[in-house]
Amino acid sequence: MTSVSAKARRWMTDVGEAVIAQASSGTLALAPEVIRRATSVYTDPGLFDRERIRLFRRLPLMLAASCEIRNPGDYRTFDIADVPIVLIRNSAGEARAMVNICTHRGSPLVAGQGSTKRFSCPYHGWTFGLDGQLIAVASPADFGVIDREDHALVQLPLLEKGGMIWVIPDPDSQLDIEGFLGTFGDALCGFELEDWTLVSERQLPGANWKLAFDAHLEFYHLPVLHRNTFGPTISNQALYFYEGPHERLIRPARYKKSGMPDDAELLSWQGRSGAEWPLETLMQGEWILFPNVSFNSFYDGGRGLFVSRVYPGSKVGESITVQSYFLQDSPDNVNRAKACERADFLEQVVAGEDLSNSFNQQRAMDSGLLREVMYGRNEGGIPRFHGWVDRVLATPDDGLNFLFQQERWTV
């Protein structure tokens, strides 16, 4: 297991103490002012194209949990901003990410997920090992002489840490993934995802990727938009905590149980040293990993983790949300059924309420009759997120490492 660093635990404890202080005093830290932005951030095709290239091809993306490619030969494929990727665990047990394109004539090698000992191109039969090396050319005497080492699959930068796998879909990237993740990445190790089990996954269509992701960045909408599911039992207030471009949202007080995670469990530890707080308690709340991932804890069928990843679609008004539900312990049939029931409920919430509403927003904004949108003082995480999108878009490749070194945690 990857342990949480002392620095990360100190930040998490600082957050917990701040939650207790504000919950006890009945105060809520609000953003300084209402922020306005042009609706074109959700409708401009040119901006959308830049985001696909300058965010989703240049930044580390959490593509999978380690347990999704648990054994040598296990693989999964992805298509991120038109980059076909195969993620595989090689014979040494290391995760590797490669461009899923045969170096002969450009045919995709494999689709979906599964397990294999090698990749054989479905077009002409060229064969590659789990490390991407070209190991066989069909009818080599007829084809001609080539250097096999020069025709290996293209490798992509990858970091596996804390049971999560990050990949940059740019083989030439010099971005330091550890530096991008910062203390936030160390804190995420507290989920200890190495040996969890994926029990459910589904893909849900949505509107513009930022409209779809905005719903993860505030609690203001919860009692209203989700009034037919869990809304009446939950608060619309959030405390925000930041580390670089990443965010945490935590409810400031205890609310009636509804199967939702109890963020204010920290209150029960009031008066004790932060060093005594269990790690699981410190992991409560919603974790937002820039630019597109949300983590939430649940407890149906055991300790569960709900991971949402939002990817841009092929045009400005389209996105895909990938929902994954993991259980910490190997589930028996009863626990698996409970976890799948929770995952079905969360699909109903996200697809039937959040994403359905995002489609309505998209149609309204596409009319051109709403020139700007507002983010209230209780929605401070959204304009901060959009600000980081702006900063990354404006930063050249050789400036990204410096950019992500500029801000550390805030409480």
Phi, psi and chi 1 to 4 in degrees:
 res  aa     phi    psi   chi1   chi2   chi3   chi4
   1 MET       -  140.6  -70.6  -71.8 -176.6      -
   2 THR   -83.4  124.5  -55.1      -      -      -
   3 SER   -84.6  157.5   60.3      -      -      -
   4 VAL   -78.1  130.5  173.2      -      -      -
   5 SER   -67.1  157.6   68.3      -      -      -
   6 ALA   -60.1  -37.2      -      -      -      -
   7 LYS   -64.9  -42.4 -176.5  177.7 -179.5 -178.6
   8 ALA   -66.8  -42.0      -      -      -      -
   9 ARG   -64.8  -35.1 -173.3  174.5  178.9   98.7
  10 ARG   -63.5  -42.1 -173.4  165.6   65.3 -109.0
  11 TRP   -63.8  -44.8  175.7   59.0      -      -
  12 MET   -62.8  -37.1  -65.7  158.0   72.5      -
  13 THR   -68.9  -40.0  -57.7      -      -      -
  14 ASP   -58.8  -42.1  -72.3  -12.5      -      -
  15 VAL   -62.4  -47.3  167.6      -      -      -
  16 GLY   -59.1  -42.4      -      -      -      -
  17 GLU   -65.7  -36.6  -69.4  174.2  -15.8      -
  18 ALA   -67.1  -37.8      -      -      -      -
  19 VAL   -63.1  -46.1  171.1      -      -      -
  20 ILE   -61.3  -43.5  -72.5  174.6      -      -
  21 ALA   -62.8  -44.7      -      -      -      -
  22 GLN   -73.8  -35.9  -65.9 -165.0   56.0      -
  23 ALA   -66.1  -38.8      -      -      -      -
  24 SER   -69.4  -35.3  -59.9      -      -      -
  25 SER   -88.7  -10.7   64.4      -      -      -
  26 GLY    73.2   19.8      -      -      -      -
  27 THR   -98.9  163.6   58.9      -      -      -
  28 LEU  -139.5  121.1 -174.0   67.4      -      -
  29 ALA   -73.9  118.3      -      -      -      -
  30 LEU  -109.3  154.8  -61.1  171.9      -      -
  31 ALA   -64.6  155.2      -      -      -      -
  32 PRO   -61.5  -32.0  -22.0   32.8      -      -
  33 GLU  -158.8  166.0   60.0 -176.6   -7.6      -
  34 VAL   -71.5  135.1  173.6      -      -      -
  35 ILE  -110.2  139.8  -59.9  -64.4      -      -
  36 ARG  -117.9  141.3  -59.9  171.0 -175.2  -92.3
  37 ARG  -137.9  150.9  -74.0 -170.7   74.8  104.6
  38 ALA   -66.7  140.3      -      -      -      -
  39 THR   -65.4  -12.7   55.4      -      -      -
  40 SER   -62.9  -17.6   58.8      -      -      -
  41 VAL   -63.4  -17.5  -60.5      -      -      -
  42 TYR  -107.1   -9.1  -56.7  107.7      -      -
  43 THR  -126.1  -10.8   62.3      -      -      -
  44 ASP   -80.1  113.2 -177.8   -9.0      -      -
  45 PRO   -61.7  -36.1  -21.3   32.9      -      -
  46 GLY   -64.9  -43.4      -      -      -      -
  47 LEU   -62.9  -43.0  174.5   60.9      -      -
  48 PHE   -59.3  -43.0  171.0   75.4      -      -
  49 ASP   -62.8  -39.7  -70.6  -20.2      -      -
  50 ARG   -65.9  -38.3  -67.5 -163.6  -59.9  -83.9
  51 GLU   -63.2  -43.3  -69.6  167.6  -10.3      -
  52 ARG   -59.5  -40.1  -67.0  179.9   81.7 -124.5
  53 ILE   -83.1  -48.4  -59.8  -59.4      -      -
  54 ARG   -87.1  -14.5  -62.8 -176.2   67.8   79.5
  55 LEU  -104.7  -58.3  -92.9   75.2      -      -
  56 PHE   -82.3   -9.0  -73.4   88.2      -      -
  57 ARG  -104.6  -14.7  -76.0 -162.8 -175.8 -177.9
  58 ARG  -108.4  -18.8  -63.6 -160.0  -55.8  164.1
  59 LEU  -101.8  154.1  -63.7 -174.2      -      -
  60 PRO   -67.3  129.4  -18.9   32.1      -      -
  61 LEU  -114.9  131.8  -56.4  175.4      -      -
  62 MET   -78.7   96.2 -165.7  -76.0 -116.4      -
  63 LEU   -82.5  -30.3  -68.9 -170.9      -      -
  64 ALA  -161.4  162.1      -      -      -      -
  65 ALA   -87.4  151.9      -      -      -      -
  66 SER   -57.1  -35.0  -61.8      -      -      -
  67 CYS   -68.2  -12.1   61.1      -      -      -
  68 GLU   -77.3  -21.8  -64.4  179.4   63.2      -
  69 ILE  -128.1   69.0   52.0  167.0      -      -
  70 ARG   -71.0  -38.3 -167.7 -176.6  -58.2  -86.5
  71 ASN  -114.8  154.8  -57.4  -53.2      -      -
  72 PRO   -53.5  132.5  -28.7   36.6      -      -
  73 GLY    95.4  -16.4      -      -      -      -
  74 ASP   -68.9  137.7  -70.7   -8.8      -      -
  75 TYR  -142.3  158.5   68.0   86.9      -      -
  76 ARG  -140.2  147.8  -68.2 -158.8   60.9  170.8
  77 THR  -113.7  153.5   61.4      -      -      -
  78 PHE  -142.9  157.0  -53.8   85.2      -      -
  79 ASP  -129.7  103.0 -166.3  -35.8      -      -
  80 ILE  -113.9  114.7  -52.0  -62.9      -      -
  81 ALA    49.7   44.9      -      -      -      -
  82 ASP    70.3   13.9  -65.7  -29.1      -      -
  83 VAL  -102.7  112.9  177.8      -      -      -
  84 PRO   -78.2  127.2   25.9  -29.4      -      -
  85 ILE  -126.7  138.6  -61.0  170.7      -      -
  86 VAL  -117.1  126.1   57.4      -      -      -
  87 LEU  -104.9  126.0 -172.4   64.3      -      -
  88 ILE  -142.3  152.9 -174.0  150.5      -      -
  89 ARG  -101.7  122.1 -165.9  164.0  -61.0  -78.2
  90 ASN   -82.0 -178.3   66.5   16.7      -      -
  91 SER   -66.2  -20.3   55.8      -      -      -
  92 ALA   -87.2    0.3      -      -      -      -
  93 GLY    85.5   10.3      -      -      -      -
  94 GLU   -94.1  140.3  -57.3  165.1  -29.5      -
  95 ALA   -77.9  135.3      -      -      -      -
  96 ARG  -131.3  147.9  -56.6  -72.9  -71.5  -90.6
  97 ALA  -123.6  131.7      -      -      -      -
  98 MET  -137.6  155.7  -62.0  170.2  -78.5      -
  99 VAL   -71.1  126.9  178.3      -      -      -
 100 ASN   -83.5   61.2 -175.4   22.4      -      -
 101 ILE  -139.4  124.8  -62.2  176.0      -      -
 102 CYS   -63.4  133.8  178.8      -      -      -
 103 THR   -78.3    2.7   53.3      -      -      -
 104 HIS   -84.0  -65.3  169.7 -145.5      -      -
 105 ARG  -134.6   16.3  -65.8  -90.1  -65.6  -78.9
 106 GLY    84.4   14.7      -      -      -      -
 107 SER   -77.1  138.9  175.9      -      -      -
 108 PRO   -60.4  139.5  -22.8   33.7      -      -
 109 LEU   -83.6  -37.7  -69.8  169.9      -      -
 110 VAL  -151.7  158.1   66.3      -      -      -
 111 ALA  -132.5  157.8      -      -      -      -
 112 GLY    68.8 -133.8      -      -      -      -
 113 GLN  -146.4  161.2   59.9 -172.0   42.3      -
 114 GLY   168.0 -153.4      -      -      -      -
 115 SER  -141.1  141.0 -175.3      -      -      -
 116 THR  -151.9  162.9 -172.9      -      -      -
 117 LYS   -99.4  -17.4  -66.4 -178.0  178.5  179.3
 118 ARG  -165.0  166.0   62.7 -172.2   63.4   85.1
 119 PHE  -107.1  128.0  -64.5  114.1      -      -
 120 SER  -118.9  122.7 -178.1      -      -      -
 121 CYS   -64.4  129.4  178.3      -      -      -
 122 PRO   -72.0   -7.3   27.4  -34.9      -      -
 123 TYR   -89.7  -55.0 -164.6    3.6      -      -
 124 HIS  -128.0    1.4  -64.0   95.5      -      -
 125 GLY    85.7   10.3      -      -      -      -
 126 TRP   -60.2  142.8  -78.0   31.5      -      -
 127 THR  -122.4  135.8  -55.8      -      -      -
 128 PHE  -124.9  144.9  -59.9   83.1      -      -
 129 GLY   -79.3  175.5      -      -      -      -
 130 LEU   -66.3  -17.1  -59.6 -176.3      -      -
 131 ASP   -92.4    2.5   57.3    0.6      -      -
 132 GLY    90.2   -3.6      -      -      -      -
 133 GLN   -73.0  141.3  -66.5  -60.6  -50.7      -
 134 LEU   -74.6  117.6  176.1   59.9      -      -
 135 ILE  -110.6  -15.0   57.6  178.1      -      -
 136 ALA  -157.4  138.9      -      -      -      -
 137 VAL  -114.7  128.7  173.3      -      -      -
 138 ALA   -63.7  135.3      -      -      -      -
 139 SER    47.4   59.0  -55.8      -      -      -
 140 PRO   -60.9  -33.5   22.6  -33.5      -      -
 141 ALA   -65.6  -32.0      -      -      -      -
 142 ASP   -82.2  -29.5  -61.6  -27.7      -      -
 143 PHE   -73.3  -46.0 -175.0   82.0      -      -
 144 GLY   122.9  171.5      -      -      -      -
 145 VAL   -85.5  128.4  177.3      -      -      -
 146 ILE  -138.8  160.1   62.7  167.2      -      -
 147 ASP   -89.6  112.4 -174.1  -25.9      -      -
 148 ARG   -62.3  -35.9  -67.9 -175.5 -176.3  178.5
 149 GLU   -62.5  -31.3  -70.0 -172.2    4.6      -
 150 ASP   -79.5   -4.6  -73.4  -15.8      -      -
 151 HIS  -123.0   29.1  -67.4   82.1      -      -
 152 ALA   -71.4  162.8      -      -      -      -
 153 LEU   -65.1  147.4  -60.4 -178.7      -      -
 154 VAL   -72.5  125.9  176.5      -      -      -
 155 GLN   -87.4  146.3  -56.2  -74.2  -40.8      -
 156 LEU  -115.5  146.0  -62.7  172.7      -      -
 157 PRO   -59.8  136.5  -22.5   33.4      -      -
 158 LEU  -144.7  144.2  177.4  147.3      -      -
 159 LEU  -133.1  127.8  172.6   68.4      -      -
 160 GLU  -111.7  122.5 -176.7  171.1   20.4      -
 161 LYS  -156.5  135.3  177.5  177.1  177.7  177.8
 162 GLY    60.7   26.4      -      -      -      -
 163 GLY    80.3   14.8      -      -      -      -
 164 MET  -127.5  149.6  -57.4  178.6 -167.2      -
 165 ILE  -121.2  120.0  -58.5  171.9      -      -
 166 TRP  -107.2  138.6  -75.4  -88.8      -      -
 167 VAL  -134.1  139.4  175.2      -      -      -
 168 ILE  -102.4  119.9  -57.8  176.6      -      -
 169 PRO   -76.4   34.8  -17.4   32.5      -      -
 170 ASP  -135.3  110.2  175.7    4.4      -      -
 171 PRO   -64.3  -20.2   22.8  -32.6      -      -
 172 ASP   -97.2    4.2  -60.8  -40.5      -      -
 173 SER   -63.1  139.2  174.3      -      -      -
 174 GLN  -110.2   12.6  -61.4  -60.2  -50.4      -
 175 LEU   -70.0  132.3  177.8   58.9      -      -
 176 ASP   -79.3  109.2  176.2   13.5      -      -
 177 ILE   -64.4  -41.0  -58.8  178.7      -      -
 178 GLU   -60.2  -41.7  -71.3  -92.9   22.2      -
 179 GLY   -66.0  -36.9      -      -      -      -
 180 PHE   -63.4  -43.5  167.2   79.6      -      -
 181 LEU   -73.4  -35.7  -64.7  173.8      -      -
 182 GLY    59.2 -151.1      -      -      -      -
 183 THR   -63.7  -29.7  -53.1      -      -      -
 184 PHE   -58.3  -44.7 -160.3   89.1      -      -
 185 GLY   -63.3  -38.9      -      -      -      -
 186 ASP   -63.0  -40.7  -69.5  -19.0      -      -
 187 ALA   -65.8  -37.0      -      -      -      -
 188 LEU   -61.1  -22.2  -74.7  174.3      -      -
 189 CYS   -61.1  -18.1  -67.8      -      -      -
 190 GLY   -64.6  -17.8      -      -      -      -
 191 PHE   -73.9  -21.5  -75.1  120.9      -      -
 192 GLU    52.0   55.2  -59.4  176.2  -27.1      -
 193 LEU   -78.8    0.0  -89.9  175.9      -      -
 194 GLU   -52.8  -42.4  -69.8   92.8  -23.5      -
 195 ASP  -113.9   19.6  -63.0  -40.7      -      -
 196 TRP   -74.3  175.6  -71.0   47.1      -      -
 197 THR  -125.6  129.3  -60.4      -      -      -
 198 LEU   -78.6  117.7  175.7   64.5      -      -
 199 VAL  -106.7  -16.5  -63.0      -      -      -
 200 SER  -158.8  140.2  176.5      -      -      -
 201 GLU  -149.2  139.9 -177.2  170.7  -71.8      -
 202 ARG  -149.1  156.9   62.7  -82.1  -42.2  -89.9
 203 GLN  -115.6  129.4  -63.1 -170.4   10.1      -
 204 LEU  -121.8  127.4  -49.3  175.6      -      -
 205 PRO   -74.6  146.8   26.7  -33.3      -      -
 206 GLY  -144.8 -176.1      -      -      -      -
 207 ALA   -84.0 -154.9      -      -      -      -
 208 ASN   -45.6  139.4  177.1  -92.0      -      -
 209 TRP   -60.9  -31.2   75.2  -85.9      -      -
 210 LYS   -76.1  -34.3  -72.2 -178.5  -67.3 -172.3
 211 LEU   -61.7  -43.2  -82.4  179.5      -      -
 212 ALA   -65.1  -37.3      -      -      -      -
 213 PHE   -82.3  -26.4 -159.4   56.8      -      -
 214 ASP   -54.6  -34.3  -81.0   -5.4      -      -
 215 ALA   -64.8  -20.4      -      -      -      -
 216 HIS   -83.3   -9.2  -66.0  -81.6      -      -
 217 LEU  -104.5    7.2  -60.2  174.2      -      -
 218 GLU  -157.1  154.2   48.3   89.6   -1.1      -
 219 PHE  -104.1   -2.1  -66.0  161.5      -      -
 220 TYR   -56.1  -34.5 -174.4   38.6      -      -
 221 HIS   -83.7  -11.9   73.0  -76.3      -      -
 222 LEU   -57.8  -51.6  -62.4 -174.9      -      -
 223 PRO   -67.1  -23.0  -18.4   32.2      -      -
 224 VAL   -92.5  -61.5 -179.9      -      -      -
 225 LEU   -62.7  -33.4 -175.9   61.0      -      -
 226 HIS  -104.0   31.6  -59.0  -57.1      -      -
 227 ARG   -66.1  -21.8   57.1 -171.2  172.5  -85.0
 228 ASN   -93.8   -0.6  -65.6  -37.9      -      -
 229 THR  -120.6  -95.4   49.0      -      -      -
 230 PHE  -107.7   -4.1   64.5   87.6      -      -
 231 GLY   -52.2  -45.7      -      -      -      -
 232 PRO   -64.5  -14.2  -25.0   36.1      -      -
 233 THR  -104.3   10.6   66.2      -      -      -
 234 ILE  -136.2  156.3 -153.4  161.3      -      -
 235 SER   -82.1  155.2  167.1      -      -      -
 236 ASN  -100.5   12.1   68.7   -6.1      -      -
 237 GLN  -101.8  146.5  -65.8 -178.0  -29.2      -
 238 ALA  -139.8  140.9      -      -      -      -
 239 LEU   -98.0  133.6  -60.1  175.8      -      -
 240 TYR  -106.3  139.4  -72.2   91.9      -      -
 241 PHE  -136.4  138.1  -56.9   93.1      -      -
 242 TYR  -124.2  147.3  -53.9  112.0      -      -
 243 GLU  -143.6  104.7 -150.7  -77.6  -36.3      -
 244 GLY    60.5 -134.6      -      -      -      -
 245 PRO   -82.3   -1.9   31.4  -35.1      -      -
 246 HIS   -95.9  159.6  -42.8  -62.8      -      -
 247 GLU  -138.0  156.5  -53.2 -176.4    8.1      -
 248 ARG  -128.2  139.9  -72.5 -175.3   66.0 -174.6
 249 LEU  -118.4  128.9  -72.6   74.6      -      -
 250 ILE  -135.9  136.7  -61.1  179.5      -      -
 251 ARG   -73.4  140.3  -65.5  177.8 -175.4   85.7
 252 PRO   -85.5   -2.7   30.7  -35.4      -      -
 253 ALA  -152.1  165.7      -      -      -      -
 254 ARG   -82.0  135.4 -173.4 -177.4  -62.7  -85.5
 255 TYR  -127.7  161.8  -74.9   85.9      -      -
 256 LYS   -54.3  139.4 -175.8  170.5   65.9  176.6
 257 LYS   -66.0  139.8  -70.3  -83.7 -170.5  178.7
 258 SER  -146.6   25.4   62.0      -      -      -
 259 GLY    84.3   -4.8      -      -      -      -
 260 MET   -84.7  154.0  -56.9  -60.9  -69.5      -
 261 PRO   -64.2  142.8   22.3  -32.0      -      -
 262 ASP   -93.8   89.5 -173.7    4.6      -      -
 263 ASP   -60.4  -30.1  -62.4  -20.7      -      -
 264 ALA   -87.3   18.9      -      -      -      -
 265 GLU   -56.0  -25.1 -176.9 -176.4  -13.5      -
 266 LEU   -56.4  -29.5  -72.4  165.6      -      -
 267 LEU   -59.2  -31.2  -68.5  174.3      -      -
 268 SER   -71.3  -12.3   64.9      -      -      -
 269 TRP  -103.0    9.4  -65.7   88.5      -      -
 270 GLN   -58.6  135.5 -171.8  171.4    6.8      -
 271 GLY    92.9  -10.8      -      -      -      -
 272 ARG  -101.1  156.5  -61.6 -166.4 -171.6 -174.1
 273 SER   -62.9  140.6  165.4      -      -      -
 274 GLY   -58.7  -25.5      -      -      -      -
 275 ALA   -65.5  -20.8      -      -      -      -
 276 GLU   -86.2  -15.0  -60.7  179.1   55.2      -
 277 TRP   -68.0  133.4  -63.3  -15.8      -      -
 278 PRO   -66.4  147.6   21.5  -30.1      -      -
 279 LEU   -58.7  -39.0 -178.7   59.9      -      -
 280 GLU   -59.3  -37.8 -173.8  173.8  -26.0      -
 281 THR   -64.7  -41.2  -65.7      -      -      -
 282 LEU   -68.3  -14.5  -66.8  174.9      -      -
 283 MET   -90.1    0.8  -60.6  -55.9  -63.1      -
 284 GLN   -66.0  165.8  -68.8  -60.7  -37.1      -
 285 GLY    94.4 -179.3      -      -      -      -
 286 GLU  -101.1  129.3 -176.9  167.2    9.2      -
 287 TRP  -104.4  126.6  -62.7   70.2      -      -
 288 ILE  -112.8  110.2  -59.1  -64.3      -      -
 289 LEU   -96.5  114.5  177.9   65.6      -      -
 290 PHE   -63.8  137.2 -171.5   84.2      -      -
 291 PRO  -103.1    5.0   36.2  -35.6      -      -
 292 ASN  -154.5   15.3   70.1  -36.3      -      -
 293 VAL  -123.2  137.9 -171.8      -      -      -
 294 SER  -124.2  136.5  164.9      -      -      -
 295 PHE  -120.1  133.2  -58.2   85.5      -      -
 296 ASN  -138.3  139.4  -79.6  -78.3      -      -
 297 SER   -91.8  144.7  -63.8      -      -      -
 298 PHE  -140.3  172.5  -70.0   88.2      -      -
 299 TYR  -137.7   41.2  -65.1   92.6      -      -
 300 ASP   -98.6  119.0  -66.9  -67.2      -      -
 301 GLY    75.7   17.1      -      -      -      -
 302 GLY   117.2 -177.5      -      -      -      -
 303 ARG   -68.8  122.2 -173.9 -174.3  179.3 -161.7
 304 GLY  -122.1  158.6      -      -      -      -
 305 LEU  -132.0  126.3 -174.1   67.1      -      -
 306 PHE  -103.5  117.4 -178.4   57.8      -      -
 307 VAL  -114.7  124.1 -178.4      -      -      -
 308 SER  -114.6  127.0  -63.1      -      -      -
 309 ARG  -121.0  124.8  -75.3  158.3  -75.0 -178.0
 310 VAL  -107.7  123.9 -179.7      -      -      -
 311 TYR  -119.3  144.4  -63.7  102.8      -      -
 312 PRO   -67.1  146.2   23.4  -32.4      -      -
 313 GLY   -84.5 -154.8      -      -      -      -
 314 SER   -85.1  -14.3   59.3      -      -      -
 315 LYS  -145.0  172.1   57.7 -175.7 -179.9 -179.1
 316 VAL   -58.0  -32.7   63.8      -      -      -
 317 GLY   -96.3   21.3      -      -      -      -
 318 GLU  -132.6  145.5  -63.1  177.3   -9.3      -
 319 SER  -151.2  168.4   66.0      -      -      -
 320 ILE  -129.4  127.6  -68.2  -67.1      -      -
 321 THR  -103.1  121.9  -65.8      -      -      -
 322 VAL   -98.8  116.4  179.4      -      -      -
 323 GLN  -102.3  126.4  -69.3 -174.8  -31.7      -
 324 SER  -127.1  135.9  -56.4      -      -      -
 325 TYR  -120.5  122.3 -162.7   98.4      -      -
 326 PHE  -114.5  146.2  -61.0   89.0      -      -
 327 LEU  -113.5  140.9  -81.8 -179.4      -      -
 328 GLN   -68.5  -42.3 -176.2  176.4   28.3      -
 329 ASP  -100.8  152.5  -58.9  -46.5      -      -
 330 SER   -59.2  116.7  -63.6      -      -      -
 331 PRO   -79.9  140.2   29.0  -33.0      -      -
 332 ASP   -81.8 -179.8   57.0   25.1      -      -
 333 ASN   -62.4  -35.9  -70.8  -23.4      -      -
 334 VAL   -68.2  -48.9  173.1      -      -      -
 335 ASN   -65.9  -37.7  -75.3  -13.3      -      -
 336 ARG   -62.5  -40.6 -178.5 -179.2  -67.3  -88.1
 337 ALA   -64.4  -41.3      -      -      -      -
 338 LYS   -64.3  -42.5  -71.2 -179.2  180.0  178.1
 339 ALA   -65.3  -41.2      -      -      -      -
 340 CYS   -66.2  -34.2  -71.1      -      -      -
 341 GLU   -64.5  -40.4 -177.3  179.1  -13.7      -
 342 ARG   -65.0  -41.6  170.9   57.5   55.5 -172.1
 343 ALA   -64.0  -38.8      -      -      -      -
 344 ASP   -62.5  -41.9  -70.7  -18.0      -      -
 345 PHE   -62.1  -42.9  171.8   75.3      -      -
 346 LEU   -68.0  -32.2  -68.4  170.0      -      -
 347 GLU   -64.2  -41.4  178.5 -178.2    6.4      -
 348 GLN   -60.2  -43.8  174.7 -170.5   -9.1      -
 349 VAL   -63.9  -50.0  168.8      -      -      -
 350 VAL   -74.6  -49.5  174.7      -      -      -
 351 ALA   -73.7  -44.9      -      -      -      -
 352 GLY   -79.6  -20.1      -      -      -      -
 353 GLU  -120.3  -63.0  -63.3  173.7  -13.5      -
 354 ASP   -63.1  -57.1  -71.9  -47.4      -      -
 355 LEU   -72.0  -33.7  -65.5  178.5      -      -
 356 SER   -59.4  -42.7  176.5      -      -      -
 357 ASN   -66.8  -35.3 -171.7   67.7      -      -
 358 SER   -64.5  -34.9   77.4      -      -      -
 359 PHE   -63.1  -41.2  -78.8  122.4      -      -
 360 ASN   -63.9  -41.8  -67.3  -25.7      -      -
 361 GLN   -59.9  -43.9  -70.4  176.0  -80.6      -
 362 GLN   -60.3  -45.1 -171.2   77.7   57.4      -
 363 ARG   -62.3  -40.4  -76.2 -169.3  -69.2  -90.5
 364 ALA   -65.8  -43.6      -      -      -      -
 365 MET   -69.8  -34.9  -67.7 -179.4 -176.3      -
 366 ASP   -64.3  -18.4  -73.8  -16.1      -      -
 367 SER   -66.7  -21.7   73.2      -      -      -
 368 GLY    79.4    4.2      -      -      -      -
 369 LEU   -91.5   -9.4  -60.9  178.1      -      -
 370 LEU  -113.8  110.5 -179.2   68.0      -      -
 371 ARG   -82.5  -26.7  -64.7 -177.3  178.0  179.5
 372 GLU  -148.0  159.3   63.1 -179.7   16.5      -
 373 VAL  -119.8  162.5  -66.3      -      -      -
 374 MET  -122.4  146.6  -65.3 -178.8  -70.7      -
 375 TYR  -121.3  119.5  -48.6  110.2      -      -
 376 GLY   -73.4  173.1      -      -      -      -
 377 ARG   -65.2  -20.2  -64.0 -179.4   63.7 -156.7
 378 ASN   -94.3   10.9   55.8  -12.0      -      -
 379 GLU  -125.5   34.7  -59.0  174.6  -65.7      -
 380 GLY   -61.6  -23.2      -      -      -      -
 381 GLY   -68.2  -25.3      -      -      -      -
 382 ILE   -72.5  -53.7  -57.3 -179.9      -      -
 383 PRO   -63.2  -29.9   18.1  -30.2      -      -
 384 ARG   -65.6  -42.5 -169.0  177.8 -171.1  -80.6
 385 PHE   -60.0  -47.8  165.9   81.4      -      -
 386 HIS   -64.4  -33.3  -75.1  -94.4      -      -
 387 GLY   -62.9  -39.4      -      -      -      -
 388 TRP   -69.2  -35.3  -92.4   99.6      -      -
 389 VAL   -58.2  -46.8  170.1      -      -      -
 390 ASP   -58.6  -43.4  -66.4  -17.6      -      -
 391 ARG   -66.1  -41.3  -66.8  168.3   71.9  178.6
 392 VAL   -67.3  -41.9  173.1      -      -      -
 393 LEU   -59.4  -33.8  -67.3 -179.3      -      -
 394 ALA   -86.8   -5.4      -      -      -      -
 395 THR   -99.6  127.3  -58.9      -      -      -
 396 PRO   -68.5  165.2   24.8  -33.0      -      -
 397 ASP   -53.9  -44.1  -68.2   -6.7      -      -
 398 ASP   -77.5    0.5   59.6    6.7      -      -
 399 GLY  -107.2   -1.7      -      -      -      -
 400 LEU   -67.3  -41.7  -72.9  175.9      -      -
 401 ASN   -60.7  -42.2  -78.7  -44.1      -      -
 402 PHE   -64.3  -40.1 -177.6   76.4      -      -
 403 LEU   -57.7  -45.6  173.3   66.1      -      -
 404 PHE   -82.8    0.2  -66.0  120.0      -      -
 405 GLN   -93.6   -4.0  -67.5  170.8    0.1      -
 406 GLN   -83.8  -29.0  -64.1  -46.2  -68.1      -
 407 GLU  -123.9  136.1  -70.4 -165.9   34.8      -
 408 ARG  -117.2 -161.2  -63.4  -80.2   55.7  101.5
 409 TRP   -70.5  154.0   75.0   67.8      -      -
 410 THR  -131.3  144.4   59.0      -      -      -
 411 VAL  -134.3      -  175.2      -      -      -
